[in-house]
Amino acid sequence: MPRRVFCYASRMENLTIIEHASDQDVVTWLERELSGALANANGDDRIAISVPGGSTPFPIFEKLIKTDLDFSRIDVWPGDDRIVPEDHEASNTGKIRALLEPAGANVCALTQDAQPPRFALVWLGMGADGHIASLFPNTDPQLNASSPVIRLTPDPLPPEAPFDRLTMTMPALLNSDQLAFVIRGEDKRAVFDDAVNGRHDLPIARLLSGASQEITCFS
């Protein structure tokens, strides 16, 4: 069983870290939280969630679609995407759509003029450089960004995905009832812990500094 650790730093009383979490632990938590959000919605109203791309979430998605979660009432937004056609192997939206739409979800493509809704849950990954979504350190992301979605160029461009990006900004990501992270590896965990304790000003630290909702980190 995963071990739960509660962090009570002065501004992080809203953070729960679940250590040694398996993909199935994340699936169980997601099913419970999203089922609860659906139950609390008015009538048959829909809920919206935001999810990451990359390699980590897809094995979790594959397990999640086998649960009893009612995907037909869930709008799924990628938190960011590479500016490529959806049938390109680097497209987050294309991969998410291919997996979740057959399960009944409505997958929303990210565009520069999109107006993301209030999210029941924003699930984010984090890079070893402290970036979240495609808010890399060189982009100087701000909590009071004026646009919910922006186009940008990471610097340096990741060699595995050398493309411009569309990404939600911090206000859009924080417009949510809950935040969740799945962070694997000691190097990333150290960056996350330093962000929690205010030891740097990387994008993850800026986001956490503006977060008042419940945050769950699976490590």
LOMARTI-429825 format. One record per atom (N, C-alpha, C): atom name; residue number from 1; residue in one letter; x negated, y, z; chain. Coordinates in steps of 0.2 Angstrom, whole numbers, plus 5000, padded with zeros to 4 digits. Last residue first. Layout:
<pts>
> name_resi_resn_c1_c2_c3_chain
> CA_NUM_A_X_Y_Z_A
...
</pts>
This chain:
<pts>
> name_resi_resn_c1_c2_c3_chain
> N_219_S_4980_5050_4971_A
> CA_219_S_4973_5050_4970_A
> C_219_S_4971_5043_4970_A
> N_218_F_4993_5061_4969_A
> CA_218_F_4991_5054_4969_A
> C_218_F_4984_5053_4967_A
> N_217_C_5001_5074_4977_A
> CA_217_C_4995_5072_4973_A
> C_217_C_4993_5065_4974_A
> N_216_T_5014_5085_4977_A
> CA_216_T_5012_5078_4979_A
> C_216_T_5006_5076_4974_A
> N_215_I_5021_5099_4984_A
> CA_215_I_5016_5096_4980_A
> C_215_I_5014_5089_4982_A
> N_214_E_5035_5109_4986_A
> CA_214_E_5032_5103_4988_A
> C_214_E_5027_5101_4982_A
> N_213_Q_5032_5127_4982_A
> CA_213_Q_5036_5121_4982_A
> C_213_Q_5032_5115_4985_A
> N_212_S_5024_5137_4981_A
> CA_212_S_5027_5137_4987_A
> C_212_S_5031_5131_4988_A
> N_211_A_5009_5142_4973_A
> CA_211_A_5014_5137_4974_A
> C_211_A_5017_5136_4981_A
> N_210_G_4998_5150_4971_A
> CA_210_G_5005_5153_4970_A
> C_210_G_5010_5148_4971_A
> N_209_S_4987_5142_4974_A
> CA_209_S_4988_5148_4978_A
> C_209_S_4995_5151_4977_A
> N_208_L_4988_5133_4964_A
> CA_208_L_4990_5131_4971_A
> C_208_L_4991_5137_4975_A
> N_207_L_4983_5141_4953_A
> CA_207_L_4990_5138_4953_A
> C_207_L_4992_5136_4960_A
> N_206_R_4970_5143_4957_A
> CA_206_R_4975_5149_4956_A
> C_206_R_4982_5146_4956_A
> N_205_A_4965_5130_4957_A
> CA_205_A_4965_5134_4963_A
> C_205_A_4970_5140_4963_A
> N_204_I_4965_5127_4944_A
> CA_204_I_4969_5123_4949_A
> C_204_I_4970_5127_4955_A
> N_203_P_4956_5137_4938_A
> CA_203_P_4964_5137_4937_A
> C_203_P_4968_5133_4942_A
> N_202_L_4945_5142_4951_A
> CA_202_L_4946_5138_4945_A
> C_202_L_4954_5138_4944_A
> N_201_D_4938_5147_4962_A
> CA_201_D_4944_5151_4959_A
> C_201_D_4945_5148_4952_A
> N_200_H_4934_5139_4977_A
> CA_200_H_4933_5141_4970_A
> C_200_H_4939_5145_4968_A
> N_199_R_4939_5135_4990_A
> CA_199_R_4931_5136_4989_A
> C_199_R_4929_5138_4982_A
> N_198_G_4951_5133_4995_A
> CA_198_G_4949_5140_4993_A
> C_198_G_4942_5141_4992_A
> N_197_N_4956_5120_4998_A
> CA_197_N_4952_5124_5003_A
> C_197_N_4949_5131_5001_A
> N_196_V_4961_5116_4986_A
> CA_196_V_4965_5116_4992_A
> C_196_V_4962_5121_4997_A
> N_195_A_4949_5116_4978_A
> CA_195_A_4954_5121_4977_A
> C_195_A_4959_5122_4983_A
> N_194_D_4942_5106_4984_A
> CA_194_D_4939_5112_4985_A
> C_194_D_4944_5118_4983_A
> N_193_D_4950_5095_4980_A
> CA_193_D_4950_5097_4987_A
> C_193_D_4947_5104_4988_A
> N_192_F_4948_5096_4966_A
> CA_192_F_4955_5097_4969_A
> C_192_F_4954_5099_4976_A
> N_191_V_4935_5092_4966_A
> CA_191_V_4937_5099_4963_A
> C_191_V_4944_5101_4966_A
> N_190_A_4935_5080_4971_A
> CA_190_A_4931_5085_4974_A
> C_190_A_4933_5092_4972_A
> N_189_R_4943_5073_4961_A
> CA_189_R_4946_5074_4968_A
> C_189_R_4942_5079_4972_A
> N_188_K_4934_5073_4950_A
> CA_188_K_4940_5077_4950_A
> C_188_K_4943_5078_4957_A
> N_187_D_4925_5064_4956_A
> CA_187_D_4923_5071_4954_A
> C_187_D_4929_5075_4953_A
> N_186_E_4931_5052_4958_A
> CA_186_E_4929_5056_4964_A
> C_186_E_4927_5063_4962_A
> N_185_G_4947_5048_4950_A
> CA_185_G_4939_5049_4950_A
> C_185_G_4937_5054_4956_A
> N_184_R_4962_5055_4946_A
> CA_184_R_4958_5049_4947_A
> C_184_R_4951_5051_4946_A
> N_183_I_4977_5062_4950_A
> CA_183_I_4970_5064_4949_A
> C_183_I_4966_5057_4951_A
> N_182_V_4992_5068_4946_A
> CA_182_V_4989_5061_4947_A
> C_182_V_4981_5062_4945_A
> N_181_F_5003_5079_4954_A
> CA_181_F_4997_5078_4951_A
> C_181_F_4995_5070_4952_A
> N_180_A_5018_5089_4954_A
> CA_180_A_5014_5082_4956_A
> C_180_A_5008_5082_4951_A
> N_179_L_5029_5100_4962_A
> CA_179_L_5023_5099_4957_A
> C_179_L_5020_5092_4959_A
> N_178_Q_5047_5105_4961_A
> CA_178_Q_5041_5101_4964_A
> C_178_Q_5035_5101_4959_A
> N_177_D_5055_5114_4955_A
> CA_177_D_5056_5112_4962_A
> C_177_D_5051_5108_4965_A
> N_176_S_5048_5128_4946_A
> CA_176_S_5049_5121_4947_A
> C_176_S_5051_5119_4954_A
> N_175_N_5039_5138_4940_A
> CA_175_N_5046_5138_4940_A
> C_175_N_5049_5131_4940_A
> N_174_L_5025_5135_4938_A
> CA_174_L_5028_5136_4945_A
> C_174_L_5035_5137_4945_A
> N_173_L_5025_5135_4924_A
> CA_173_L_5023_5129_4928_A
> C_173_L_5026_5129_4935_A
> N_172_A_5027_5148_4921_A
> CA_172_A_5032_5143_4919_A
> C_172_A_5031_5137_4923_A
> N_171_P_5016_5155_4928_A
> CA_171_P_5023_5156_4930_A
> C_171_P_5028_5151_4927_A
> N_170_M_5005_5149_4920_A
> CA_170_M_5006_5148_4927_A
> C_170_M_5014_5149_4930_A
> N_169_T_5011_5144_4904_A
> CA_169_T_5007_5148_4908_A
> C_169_T_5009_5146_4916_A
> N_168_M_5010_5130_4893_A
> CA_168_M_5014_5134_4897_A
> C_168_M_5009_5138_4902_A
> N_167_T_5001_5131_4877_A
> CA_167_T_5001_5129_4884_A
> C_167_T_5006_5133_4888_A
> N_166_L_4994_5125_4862_A
> CA_166_L_4999_5129_4865_A
> C_166_L_5000_5126_4873_A
> N_165_R_4977_5126_4856_A
> CA_165_R_4982_5123_4860_A
> C_165_R_4988_5128_4861_A
> N_164_D_4965_5121_4843_A
> CA_164_D_4969_5126_4847_A
> C_164_D_4974_5123_4851_A
> N_163_F_4955_5106_4845_A
> CA_163_F_4960_5110_4842_A
> C_163_F_4962_5116_4846_A
> N_162_P_4946_5094_4846_A
> CA_162_P_4944_5101_4845_A
> C_162_P_4949_5105_4841_A
> N_161_A_4945_5082_4856_A
> CA_161_A_4952_5085_4854_A
> C_161_A_4950_5093_4852_A
> N_160_E_4933_5078_4859_A
> CA_160_E_4938_5073_4858_A
> C_160_E_4945_5076_4855_A
> N_159_P_4926_5089_4863_A
> CA_159_P_4924_5086_4857_A
> C_159_P_4930_5080_4855_A
> N_158_P_4934_5104_4868_A
> CA_158_P_4933_5097_4869_A
> C_158_P_4932_5093_4863_A
> N_157_L_4927_5119_4865_A
> CA_157_L_4932_5115_4863_A
> C_157_L_4930_5107_4865_A
> N_156_P_4921_5128_4880_A
> CA_156_P_4920_5125_4873_A
> C_156_P_4926_5120_4871_A
> N_155_D_4936_5135_4877_A
> CA_155_D_4929_5136_4875_A
> C_155_D_4925_5133_4881_A
> N_154_P_4952_5133_4868_A
> CA_154_P_4947_5131_4874_A
> C_154_P_4940_5133_4872_A
> N_153_T_4962_5146_4863_A
> CA_153_T_4957_5141_4860_A
> C_153_T_4952_5140_4866_A
> N_152_L_4980_5147_4863_A
> CA_152_L_4973_5149_4865_A
> C_152_L_4968_5144_4862_A
> N_151_R_4996_5153_4865_A
> CA_151_R_4992_5150_4861_A
> C_151_R_4985_5152_4863_A
> N_150_I_5008_5152_4879_A
> CA_150_I_5003_5155_4875_A
> C_150_I_4999_5151_4870_A
> N_149_V_5023_5154_4887_A
> CA_149_V_5019_5149_4883_A
> C_149_V_5015_5154_4879_A
> N_148_P_5029_5164_4895_A
> CA_148_P_5029_5158_4898_A
> C_148_P_5025_5153_4894_A
> N_147_S_5020_5180_4897_A
> CA_147_S_5023_5175_4893_A
> C_147_S_5023_5168_4896_A
> N_146_S_5013_5186_4907_A
> CA_146_S_5019_5189_4905_A
> C_146_S_5023_5185_4900_A
> N_145_A_5006_5180_4922_A
> CA_145_A_5006_5180_4915_A
> C_145_A_5013_5182_4912_A
> N_144_N_5003_5180_4936_A
> CA_144_N_5009_5185_4934_A
> C_144_N_5008_5185_4926_A
> N_143_L_4993_5172_4938_A
> CA_143_L_5000_5170_4941_A
> C_143_L_5005_5174_4938_A
> N_142_Q_4983_5169_4924_A
> CA_142_Q_4985_5173_4929_A
> C_142_Q_4992_5171_4932_A
> N_141_P_4967_5162_4917_A
> CA_141_P_4975_5162_4918_A
> C_141_P_4977_5165_4924_A
> N_140_D_4955_5163_4909_A
> CA_140_D_4957_5167_4914_A
> C_140_D_4964_5167_4916_A
> N_139_T_4950_5155_4899_A
> CA_139_T_4956_5158_4898_A
> C_139_T_4958_5163_4903_A
> N_138_N_4939_5147_4904_A
> CA_138_N_4938_5153_4900_A
> C_138_N_4944_5157_4898_A
> N_137_P_4946_5137_4912_A
> CA_137_P_4943_5142_4915_A
> C_137_P_4941_5148_4911_A
> N_136_F_4961_5133_4903_A
> CA_136_F_4954_5132_4905_A
> C_136_F_4951_5138_4908_A
> N_135_L_4976_5127_4902_A
> CA_135_L_4973_5133_4905_A
> C_135_L_4966_5132_4908_A
> N_134_S_4983_5117_4897_A
> CA_134_S_4977_5119_4893_A
> C_134_S_4975_5126_4896_A
> N_133_A_4985_5109_4912_A
> CA_133_A_4988_5110_4906_A
> C_133_A_4982_5112_4901_A
> N_132_I_4971_5115_4921_A
> CA_132_I_4977_5112_4921_A
> C_132_I_4981_5114_4915_A
> N_131_H_4953_5113_4925_A
> CA_131_H_4959_5116_4921_A
> C_131_H_4965_5112_4922_A
> N_130_G_4942_5109_4932_A
> CA_130_G_4948_5113_4936_A
> C_130_G_4953_5115_4931_A
> N_129_D_4934_5101_4925_A
> CA_129_D_4932_5108_4926_A
> C_129_D_4937_5113_4929_A
> N_128_A_4940_5089_4925_A
> CA_128_A_4934_5090_4930_A
> C_128_A_4932_5097_4930_A
> N_127_G_4957_5093_4924_A
> CA_127_G_4951_5091_4921_A
> C_127_G_4945_5092_4926_A
> N_126_M_4973_5086_4929_A
> CA_126_M_4968_5091_4930_A
> C_126_M_4961_5089_4927_A
> N_125_G_4991_5085_4925_A
> CA_125_G_4984_5082_4926_A
> C_125_G_4979_5088_4928_A
> N_124_L_5007_5087_4932_A
> CA_124_L_5001_5090_4929_A
> C_124_L_4995_5085_4930_A
> N_123_W_5024_5089_4932_A
> CA_123_W_5018_5084_4933_A
> C_123_W_5012_5086_4929_A
> N_122_V_5037_5097_4939_A
> CA_122_V_5031_5098_4934_A
> C_122_V_5026_5093_4936_A
> N_121_L_5054_5095_4941_A
> CA_121_L_5047_5092_4942_A
> C_121_L_5042_5094_4937_A
> N_120_A_5065_5102_4937_A
> CA_120_A_5065_5098_4943_A
> C_120_A_5058_5096_4945_A
> N_119_F_5062_5119_4930_A
> CA_119_F_5060_5111_4930_A
> C_119_F_5062_5108_4937_A
> N_118_R_5070_5131_4921_A
> CA_118_R_5068_5129_4928_A
> C_118_R_5067_5121_4928_A
> N_117_P_5064_5130_4904_A
> CA_117_P_5069_5131_4909_A
> C_117_P_5066_5130_4916_A
> N_116_P_5054_5140_4892_A
> CA_116_P_5055_5134_4897_A
> C_116_P_5060_5135_4902_A
> N_115_Q_5056_5146_4878_A
> CA_115_Q_5058_5148_4885_A
> C_115_Q_5059_5142_4889_A
> N_114_A_5045_5147_4864_A
> CA_114_A_5049_5143_4869_A
> C_114_A_5050_5147_4875_A
> N_113_D_5036_5153_4855_A
> CA_113_D_5042_5157_4857_A
> C_113_D_5047_5153_4862_A
> N_112_Q_5027_5143_4853_A
> CA_112_Q_5025_5149_4856_A
> C_112_Q_5030_5154_4858_A
> N_111_T_5033_5127_4858_A
> CA_111_T_5032_5132_4853_A
> C_111_T_5030_5139_4857_A
> N_110_L_5034_5110_4861_A
> CA_110_L_5032_5116_4864_A
> C_110_L_5030_5121_4858_A
> N_109_A_5049_5100_4860_A
> CA_109_A_5042_5102_4857_A
> C_109_A_5041_5109_4860_A
> N_108_C_5057_5090_4871_A
> CA_108_C_5057_5096_4868_A
> C_108_C_5050_5098_4866_A
> N_107_V_5066_5075_4871_A
> CA_107_V_5059_5078_4871_A
> C_107_V_5059_5084_4867_A
> N_106_N_5077_5067_4880_A
> CA_106_N_5077_5072_4875_A
> C_106_N_5070_5076_4876_A
> N_105_A_5078_5049_4883_A
> CA_105_A_5076_5056_4885_A
> C_105_A_5076_5061_4878_A
> N_104_G_5080_5036_4879_A
> CA_104_G_5086_5041_4880_A
> C_104_G_5084_5048_4881_A
> N_103_A_5071_5028_4875_A
> CA_103_A_5074_5027_4882_A
> C_103_A_5079_5031_4883_A
> N_102_P_5066_5034_4863_A
> CA_102_P_5070_5027_4863_A
> C_102_P_5073_5025_4870_A
> N_101_E_5059_5045_4869_A
> CA_101_E_5066_5046_4866_A
> C_101_E_5070_5039_4865_A
> N_100_L_5047_5040_4875_A
> CA_100_L_5053_5042_4879_A
> C_100_L_5059_5043_4876_A
> N_99_L_5038_5037_4864_A
> CA_99_L_5039_5032_4870_A
> C_99_L_5046_5034_4874_A
> N_98_A_5038_5047_4855_A
> CA_98_A_5039_5040_4853_A
> C_98_A_5040_5035_4858_A
> N_97_R_5037_5058_4863_A
> CA_97_R_5043_5057_4860_A
> C_97_R_5044_5050_4858_A
> N_96_I_5023_5057_4867_A
> CA_96_I_5029_5057_4872_A
> C_96_I_5035_5055_4869_A
> N_95_K_5017_5058_4854_A
> CA_95_K_5016_5052_4858_A
> C_95_K_5022_5051_4864_A
> N_94_G_5021_5071_4850_A
> CA_94_G_5022_5065_4846_A
> C_94_G_5022_5058_4850_A
> N_93_T_5015_5079_4861_A
> CA_93_T_5023_5079_4859_A
> C_93_T_5025_5072_4855_A
> N_92_N_5002_5077_4859_A
> CA_92_N_5005_5075_4865_A
> C_92_N_5012_5074_4864_A
> N_91_S_4992_5073_4845_A
> CA_91_S_4998_5076_4847_A
> C_91_S_5001_5073_4854_A
> N_90_A_4982_5066_4840_A
> CA_90_A_4980_5071_4846_A
> C_90_A_4987_5074_4848_A
> N_89_E_4986_5059_4829_A
> CA_89_E_4985_5055_4835_A
> C_89_E_4983_5060_4841_A
> N_88_H_5001_5066_4821_A
> CA_88_H_4993_5066_4822_A
> C_88_H_4992_5063_4829_A
> N_87_D_5014_5069_4821_A
> CA_87_D_5012_5062_4819_A
> C_87_D_5004_5061_4819_A
> N_86_E_5015_5082_4823_A
> CA_86_E_5017_5077_4829_A
> C_86_E_5015_5070_4827_A
> N_85_P_5001_5092_4818_A
> CA_85_P_5007_5089_4817_A
> C_85_P_5009_5083_4822_A
> N_84_V_4993_5102_4831_A
> CA_84_V_4993_5097_4826_A
> C_84_V_5000_5095_4824_A
> N_83_I_4988_5110_4843_A
> CA_83_I_4992_5112_4837_A
> C_83_I_4990_5108_4831_A
> N_82_R_4991_5101_4858_A
> CA_82_R_4986_5103_4853_A
> C_82_R_4990_5105_4847_A
> N_81_D_5000_5106_4872_A
> CA_81_D_4999_5102_4866_A
> C_81_D_4994_5105_4862_A
> N_80_D_5008_5106_4889_A
> CA_80_D_5003_5109_4884_A
> C_80_D_5003_5104_4878_A
> N_79_G_5018_5100_4895_A
> CA_79_G_5015_5106_4898_A
> C_79_G_5010_5109_4893_A
> N_78_P_5032_5094_4886_A
> CA_78_P_5025_5093_4887_A
> C_78_P_5022_5100_4890_A
> N_77_W_5048_5091_4893_A
> CA_77_W_5043_5096_4890_A
> C_77_W_5036_5094_4891_A
> N_76_V_5063_5082_4893_A
> CA_76_V_5055_5082_4894_A
> C_76_V_5051_5087_4890_A
> N_75_D_5078_5081_4900_A
> CA_75_D_5074_5085_4895_A
> C_75_D_5067_5085_4897_A
> N_74_I_5089_5069_4904_A
> CA_74_I_5083_5072_4906_A
> C_74_I_5080_5075_4900_A
> N_73_R_5100_5060_4903_A
> CA_73_R_5101_5067_4906_A
> C_73_R_5095_5071_4908_A
> N_72_S_5095_5048_4899_A
> CA_72_S_5099_5052_4894_A
> C_72_S_5101_5059_4897_A
> N_71_F_5088_5042_4908_A
> CA_71_F_5084_5046_4904_A
> C_71_F_5089_5050_4900_A
> N_70_D_5091_5036_4923_A
> CA_70_D_5095_5038_4917_A
> C_70_D_5092_5044_4913_A
> N_69_L_5081_5023_4929_A
> CA_69_L_5082_5030_4928_A
> C_69_L_5086_5032_4922_A
> N_68_D_5078_5009_4931_A
> CA_68_D_5085_5011_4930_A
> C_68_D_5086_5019_4929_A
> N_67_T_5063_5006_4922_A
> CA_67_T_5067_5007_4928_A
> C_67_T_5074_5008_4926_A
> N_66_K_5056_5006_4910_A
> CA_66_K_5059_5000_4912_A
> C_66_K_5063_5000_4919_A
> N_65_I_5050_5018_4910_A
> CA_65_I_5056_5017_4905_A
> C_65_I_5059_5011_4906_A
> N_64_L_5039_5017_4918_A
> CA_64_L_5045_5021_4920_A
> C_64_L_5051_5019_4916_A
> N_63_K_5029_5010_4911_A
> CA_63_K_5033_5007_4917_A
> C_63_K_5039_5010_4919_A
> N_62_E_5026_5020_4902_A
> CA_62_E_5028_5013_4900_A
> C_62_E_5032_5009_4905_A
> N_61_F_5022_5030_4910_A
> CA_61_F_5028_5031_4906_A
> C_61_F_5031_5024_4904_A
> N_60_I_5010_5025_4914_A
> CA_60_I_5015_5026_4919_A
> C_60_I_5022_5027_4916_A
> N_59_P_5002_5024_4902_A
> CA_59_P_5004_5018_4906_A
> C_59_P_5009_5019_4911_A
> N_58_F_5002_5039_4900_A
> CA_58_F_5006_5034_4896_A
> C_58_F_5007_5027_4899_A
> N_57_P_4995_5047_4909_A
> CA_57_P_5002_5046_4910_A
> C_57_P_5005_5041_4906_A
> N_56_T_4980_5046_4905_A
> CA_56_T_4983_5044_4912_A
> C_56_T_4991_5043_4912_A
> N_55_S_4976_5052_4893_A
> CA_55_S_4977_5045_4894_A
> C_55_S_4981_5042_4900_A
> N_54_G_4986_5067_4887_A
> CA_54_G_4980_5063_4889_A
> C_54_G_4981_5056_4890_A
> N_53_G_4999_5077_4894_A
> CA_53_G_4997_5072_4889_A
> C_53_G_4990_5068_4892_A
> N_52_P_5011_5079_4908_A
> CA_52_P_5005_5080_4904_A
> C_52_P_5004_5075_4898_A
> N_51_V_5028_5086_4908_A
> CA_51_V_5023_5080_4909_A
> C_51_V_5017_5082_4905_A
> N_50_S_5042_5093_4916_A
> CA_50_S_5036_5094_4912_A
> C_50_S_5031_5089_4913_A
> N_49_I_5060_5091_4915_A
> CA_49_I_5054_5090_4918_A
> C_49_I_5048_5091_4913_A
> N_48_A_5077_5095_4919_A
> CA_48_A_5071_5096_4914_A
> C_48_A_5065_5094_4919_A
> N_47_I_5093_5088_4919_A
> CA_47_I_5088_5091_4922_A
> C_47_I_5082_5091_4917_A
> N_46_R_5111_5091_4915_A
> CA_46_R_5104_5088_4914_A
> C_46_R_5099_5091_4919_A
> N_45_D_5127_5087_4923_A
> CA_45_D_5122_5092_4921_A
> C_45_D_5115_5088_4920_A
> N_44_D_5138_5081_4927_A
> CA_44_D_5134_5077_4922_A
> C_44_D_5128_5082_4919_A
> N_43_G_5139_5088_4942_A
> CA_43_G_5142_5084_4937_A
> C_43_G_5137_5080_4933_A
> N_42_N_5124_5096_4946_A
> CA_42_N_5131_5097_4946_A
> C_42_N_5134_5092_4940_A
> N_41_A_5112_5086_4954_A
> CA_41_A_5114_5091_4948_A
> C_41_A_5121_5091_4948_A
> N_40_N_5108_5076_4963_A
> CA_40_N_5110_5083_4965_A
> C_40_N_5112_5088_4960_A
> N_39_A_5105_5066_4955_A
> CA_39_A_5111_5065_4959_A
> C_39_A_5113_5072_4962_A
> N_38_L_5094_5070_4948_A
> CA_38_L_5100_5069_4944_A
> C_38_L_5106_5069_4949_A
> N_37_A_5085_5070_4960_A
> CA_37_A_5087_5077_4956_A
> C_37_A_5093_5076_4952_A
> N_36_G_5085_5057_4962_A
> CA_36_G_5088_5061_4967_A
> C_36_G_5090_5068_4964_A
> N_35_S_5079_5052_4951_A
> CA_35_S_5085_5050_4952_A
> C_35_S_5089_5054_4957_A
> N_34_L_5066_5058_4953_A
> CA_34_L_5070_5061_4948_A
> C_34_L_5078_5058_4948_A
> N_33_E_5062_5052_4965_A
> CA_33_E_5063_5059_4965_A
> C_33_E_5067_5061_4959_A
> N_32_R_5062_5038_4961_A
> CA_32_R_5065_5040_4967_A
> C_32_R_5067_5048_4966_A
> N_31_E_5053_5038_4950_A
> CA_31_E_5060_5036_4949_A
> C_31_E_5064_5038_4955_A
> N_30_L_5041_5043_4955_A
> CA_30_L_5045_5047_4950_A
> C_30_L_5052_5045_4950_A
> N_29_W_5038_5032_4964_A
> CA_29_W_5040_5039_4967_A
> C_29_W_5043_5043_4962_A
> N_28_T_5036_5022_4956_A
> CA_28_T_5041_5021_4961_A
> C_28_T_5043_5028_4964_A
> N_27_V_5026_5027_4948_A
> CA_27_V_5032_5025_4945_A
> C_27_V_5038_5025_4950_A
> N_26_V_5015_5027_4958_A
> CA_26_V_5018_5034_4954_A
> C_26_V_5025_5033_4951_A
> N_25_D_5014_5014_4960_A
> CA_25_D_5016_5018_4966_A
> C_25_D_5019_5025_4963_A
> N_24_Q_5010_5009_4948_A
> CA_24_Q_5017_5007_4950_A
> C_24_Q_5019_5012_4956_A
> N_23_D_4997_5014_4947_A
> CA_23_D_5002_5017_4943_A
> C_23_D_5009_5015_4945_A
> N_22_S_4992_5017_4965_A
> CA_22_S_4992_5013_4958_A
> C_22_S_4997_5016_4954_A
> N_21_A_4983_5026_4975_A
> CA_21_A_4989_5025_4972_A
> C_21_A_4988_5022_4966_A
> N_20_H_4973_5030_4985_A
> CA_20_H_4973_5024_4982_A
> C_20_H_4980_5022_4979_A
> N_19_E_4983_5043_4993_A
> CA_19_E_4977_5040_4991_A
> C_19_E_4978_5033_4989_A
> N_18_I_4993_5056_4992_A
> CA_18_I_4994_5049_4992_A
> C_18_I_4988_5046_4989_A
> N_17_I_4995_5071_5000_A
> CA_17_I_4990_5067_4996_A
> C_17_I_4991_5060_4997_A
> N_16_T_5006_5085_5000_A
> CA_16_T_5005_5078_5002_A
> C_16_T_5000_5074_4997_A
> N_15_L_5008_5102_5004_A
> CA_15_L_5004_5097_5000_A
> C_15_L_5004_5090_5004_A
> N_14_N_5013_5112_5011_A
> CA_14_N_5017_5109_5007_A
> C_14_N_5014_5104_5003_A
> N_13_E_5003_5118_5018_A
> CA_13_E_5007_5114_5022_A
> C_13_E_5012_5110_5018_A
> N_12_M_4993_5127_5013_A
> CA_12_M_4995_5120_5010_A
> C_12_M_4999_5116_5014_A
> N_11_R_4988_5138_5019_A
> CA_11_R_4993_5139_5014_A
> C_11_R_4995_5133_5011_A
> N_10_S_4980_5131_5029_A
> CA_10_S_4984_5137_5031_A
> C_10_S_4990_5138_5026_A
> N_9_A_4981_5113_5028_A
> CA_9_A_4977_5120_5027_A
> C_9_A_4982_5125_5028_A
> N_8_Y_4986_5100_5031_A
> CA_8_Y_4989_5106_5034_A
> C_8_Y_4984_5112_5034_A
> N_7_C_4990_5086_5022_A
> CA_7_C_4985_5092_5023_A
> C_7_C_4988_5098_5025_A
> N_6_F_4992_5069_5025_A
> CA_6_F_4995_5076_5025_A
> C_6_F_4990_5081_5026_A
> N_5_V_4991_5055_5016_A
> CA_5_V_4987_5059_5020_A
> C_5_V_4990_5066_5019_A
> N_4_R_4995_5038_5015_A
> CA_4_R_4997_5045_5014_A
> C_4_R_4993_5049_5019_A
> N_3_R_4989_5024_5005_A
> CA_3_R_4988_5028_5012_A
> C_3_R_4990_5035_5011_A
> N_2_P_4998_5012_4997_A
> CA_2_P_4994_5018_4997_A
> C_2_P_4994_5021_5004_A
> N_1_M_4996_4994_5000_A
> CA_1_M_5000_5000_5000_A
> C_1_M_4996_5006_5000_A
</pts>
